[in-house]
């Protein structure tokens, strides 16, 4: 699982997470935006873990 961040035009940071499933990665982008890359990364990893643990990737 890898957290991905990107600066938006408004100066906020967008968050996404990449989760490997077999030979492919699935990328999930989140609507919520953050003030720092650290906050965005932590959010993305927490959401990704939750999806994996709740078996929501099928």
Beta strands, then each sheet from edge to edge (+ up, - down):
strand 1: 2-7
strand 2: 13-21
strand 3: 24-34
sheet 1: 1+ 2- 3+
end
